[in-house]
Amino acid sequence: MTHESSHHSPSDEPLLLHVQWRSDSNSGLEFDRVGVCHSESGYYFSVAARHSESDGYLVLTTQAGVHMELHFFDPNETVSIIERKLPHWSQAGAVTFITFRTHDSMPQDVVERWRNDRWQWLRQHGINPRNPAWREELSGLARPLQNEFFSTFSQRWHDELDRCHGACVLSDPVNAQTVADSLLKFDGTRYVMTDFIVMPNHVHLLAAFEDEDAMLTQCESWKRFTGRRINCHIVAQGRFWQQDGFDHLVRSMAQFEHFRKYIATNPDKAGLVRGDVVHYSAEDSSKSPSLSE
């Protein structure tokens, strides 16, 4: 038996990931863990659980009893926006690309040049960067200009991270594994983890969280626990992670595949040997995350 479910917006664009359950009995096929699989028809999420339908969604119930509707960002559904140094958008069940970095990963002079250039771009397009509502003004620009802004400054920021500034203590396999183990500790209960990579001074991951508040709470928990463990290992004190991270709600299958590829190839982009980083993908969940080959 094959069961498929997708949810469509008024524009008929699919908002849910393509989900399939395959079974040769009415009991349903059970998996050992949450995973992202691939078939000829595309990607789909598989969960160690049973399945049931509710209001057009395929509701997935994990072994721990957490219900999660995995989907891409839906502008018609509730979104939580929390303003800190960076704005954080979250939506229940939406797959999110997240980056957090060590506190010494971005030298102050690099940050200042990046910020000044960003401010100059905004001013050139009639936006006062000191206006608390500058993001709303940016959203009023033509879509190509918005895309130019985000691609230019987001790409430049990530390029700087890949220059491996700072002490790069996550290049120590013990520290990297501490982070990897923490990221998978509550996979399938508090969140669904599809991919991550632990780079020498930062982490990229793709995950979905069960409600709007869970993303920031979980990120803070990851950083608090791993920061303490790693500081103990390297005999250090004080802040380990930068307080604010970067997050982006994934909006389409194409974007999801783009981020998965970005995560997998990040070591190549940074000029690193793959054995120096820890990469995990639920598409190959038969083995635990370890130094990538």
C-alpha positions in Angstrom: 0.0 0.0 0.0 1.2 3.5 -0.8 -0.2 6.5 1.0 0.6 10.0 -0.2 -0.4 13.3 1.2 0.3 16.9 0.2 -1.2 20.3 1.1 -1.6 23.0 -1.5 -1.9 26.7 -1.1 -4.5 28.7 -3.1 -1.8 29.1 -5.8 -1.5 25.3 -5.9 2.1 25.4 -4.8 2.9 22.4 -2.5 3.7 23.5 1.0 4.2 20.0 2.6 7.1 17.9 1.7 6.1 14.9 -0.4 5.4 12.2 2.2 5.0 8.5 1.5 4.4 5.4 3.6 5.0 2.1 2.0 3.7 -1.1 3.5 2.7 -4.6 2.5 0.2 -4.8 5.4 -2.3 -2.6 7.1 -0.1 -2.1 10.1 2.3 0.3 8.2 6.0 0.1 7.8 8.0 1.0 10.9 11.5 2.6 10.7 14.1 2.6 13.5 14.3 6.4 13.5 13.3 9.6 11.7 14.9 9.8 8.3 14.8 11.6 5.0 14.7 9.1 2.2 14.7 9.4 -1.5 12.8 7.5 -4.2 12.2 8.0 -7.9 9.3 10.3 -7.0 11.3 12.5 -4.7 12.3 13.0 -1.1 10.0 11.9 1.8 10.2 11.8 5.6 10.0 8.4 7.3 9.2 8.1 11.0 9.4 5.1 13.4 5.7 5.2 14.1 2.2 4.7 12.8 0.4 7.1 10.5 -3.0 8.8 10.4 -4.6 11.5 8.4 -6.0 14.8 9.8 -7.3 17.8 7.8 -5.3 17.1 4.7 -2.0 16.6 6.5 -0.2 13.4 7.1 0.3 13.4 10.9 3.5 11.6 11.9 3.7 10.1 15.4 7.1 9.3 16.6 7.9 6.5 19.1 7.9 9.1 21.9 4.4 10.2 20.9 5.3 13.6 19.4 3.0 14.7 16.5 4.7 16.8 13.9 3.5 18.0 10.5 6.7 18.4 8.5 6.3 21.1 5.8 7.9 24.1 4.3 7.2 27.7 5.3 3.5 28.5 4.8 2.8 32.3 4.8 -0.8 31.6 5.5 -0.1 29.9 8.8 1.0 31.4 12.2 4.6 32.6 12.4 6.5 33.6 15.5 9.0 36.5 15.0 11.3 37.3 17.8 13.6 40.3 17.5 17.1 40.1 19.1 20.3 41.1 17.4 18.9 39.2 14.5 15.2 38.5 13.8 14.1 34.8 14.3 11.2 33.5 12.4 9.7 30.1 13.4 6.7 28.1 12.4 5.5 24.8 13.9 6.8 21.9 11.8 8.5 24.0 9.2 11.9 22.8 8.2 14.5 25.4 9.2 18.1 26.0 8.2 20.1 27.1 11.2 23.7 28.3 11.7 25.4 29.0 15.0 29.0 29.8 15.6 31.7 30.0 18.2 32.2 33.4 19.9 35.6 34.0 18.3 34.6 32.9 14.8 34.2 36.4 13.3 36.8 39.1 14.1 35.4 42.5 15.0 37.0 44.2 12.0 35.4 41.8 9.7 32.0 42.3 11.3 32.4 46.1 11.1 33.3 46.0 7.4 30.4 43.7 6.6 28.0 45.9 8.6 29.2 49.2 7.0 28.9 47.8 3.5 25.4 46.5 4.3 24.4 49.9 5.6 25.8 51.6 2.5 23.8 49.3 0.3 20.6 50.1 2.2 21.2 53.9 2.0 21.8 53.6 -1.7 18.3 52.2 -2.0 16.6 54.8 0.2 16.6 52.9 3.5 17.9 54.2 6.8 19.7 51.3 8.4 19.3 52.9 11.8 15.5 52.8 11.5 14.2 49.9 13.6 11.8 49.2 10.8 14.4 49.0 8.1 13.5 45.3 7.4 9.9 46.3 6.6 11.3 49.0 4.2 13.5 46.4 2.6 10.5 44.1 2.0 8.9 46.9 0.0 11.7 46.9 -2.6 11.4 45.0 -5.8 12.0 41.3 -5.4 15.2 41.3 -7.5 16.7 43.9 -5.2 15.7 42.0 -2.1 17.3 38.9 -3.5 20.4 40.9 -4.3 20.6 42.1 -0.7 20.2 38.7 0.9 22.4 36.8 -1.5 25.2 39.4 -1.3 25.4 39.8 2.5 24.3 36.3 3.5 26.9 34.7 1.2 29.6 37.1 2.3 28.9 36.2 6.0 29.1 32.5 5.3 32.2 32.9 3.3 33.9 34.6 6.2 32.9 31.7 8.5 34.5 29.3 6.1 37.8 31.2 6.4 38.0 29.5 9.9 38.7 32.5 12.0 39.4 32.0 15.7 40.7 29.0 17.7 38.6 26.5 15.7 38.3 24.2 18.7 35.6 22.1 16.9 38.3 20.7 14.7 39.1 18.6 17.8 37.2 15.3 17.1 36.2 15.1 20.8 34.6 18.5 20.7 33.0 17.9 17.3 31.5 14.6 18.5 30.1 16.3 21.7 28.1 18.7 19.4 27.0 15.9 17.1 25.8 13.7 20.0 23.9 16.7 21.4 22.2 17.4 18.1 20.8 13.9 17.9 20.0 13.5 21.6 16.3 14.3 21.2 15.9 13.7 17.5 12.4 12.3 17.0 11.1 13.6 20.3 11.7 17.3 20.5 12.5 17.9 16.9 13.3 16.2 13.6 16.9 16.5 12.4 17.5 15.9 8.7 21.1 17.1 8.2 24.0 18.8 10.0 27.7 19.5 9.8 30.1 20.5 12.6 32.7 22.8 11.0 35.8 24.0 12.9 34.1 27.2 14.2 30.4 26.8 13.3 27.5 24.4 12.8 24.9 24.2 10.0 21.8 22.1 10.4 18.3 21.4 9.0 15.6 20.6 11.5 11.9 21.0 12.2 10.4 21.8 15.6 7.1 20.9 17.0 5.9 24.5 17.9 6.9 28.1 17.3 8.8 28.5 20.6 10.8 25.3 20.4 13.4 26.4 17.9 15.1 29.1 20.0 14.6 27.1 23.2 16.3 24.0 21.7 19.2 26.1 20.2 19.9 27.6 23.5 19.8 24.2 25.1 22.3 22.8 22.6 24.7 25.7 23.0 24.5 25.7 26.8 25.1 22.0 27.2 27.9 21.7 24.5 29.5 24.9 25.6 30.0 23.7 29.2 31.3 20.3 28.0 33.7 21.7 25.5 35.0 24.4 27.9 35.6 21.6 30.4 37.5 19.6 27.8 39.7 22.5 26.7 40.1 23.9 30.3 38.5 27.2 29.5 35.8 29.5 31.0 33.4 32.0 29.6 31.2 32.2 26.6 31.8 29.5 24.0 29.1 30.2 21.4 27.9 33.5 20.0 24.6 34.3 21.5 22.5 34.9 18.4 22.4 32.4 15.5 21.1 32.6 12.0 17.9 30.8 11.0 15.9 30.6 7.7 12.5 28.9 7.2 12.9 26.7 4.1 10.3 27.7 1.5 10.5 24.9 -1.2 11.9 21.6 -2.1 14.5 23.2 -4.3 15.7 25.3 -1.3 15.7 22.2 0.9 17.9 20.4 -1.6 20.1 23.4 -1.9 20.7 23.6 1.8 21.3 19.8 2.1 24.0 20.1 -0.7 25.4 23.2 1.0 25.8 21.3 4.3 27.4 18.3 2.6 29.9 20.2 0.5 30.8 22.9 3.1 34.1 21.2 3.9 35.1 21.4 0.2 34.1 25.1 0.0 36.2 25.8 3.1 39.2 23.9 1.7 39.1 21.3 4.5 39.8 17.6 4.5 36.4 15.8 4.9 37.9 13.7 7.7 38.3 16.9 9.8 34.5 17.5 10.1 31.4 15.6 11.4 28.6 15.3 8.8 25.3 13.7 9.3 22.4 13.1 7.0 19.2 11.3 7.9 19.1 10.0 4.4 21.8 7.6 5.6 20.7 7.1 9.1 22.0 3.5 9.3 25.3 4.8 10.8 26.0 7.3 13.6 27.5 10.6 12.7 31.3 10.6 12.8 34.2 12.2 11.0 33.1 12.3 7.4 34.9 10.3 4.8 
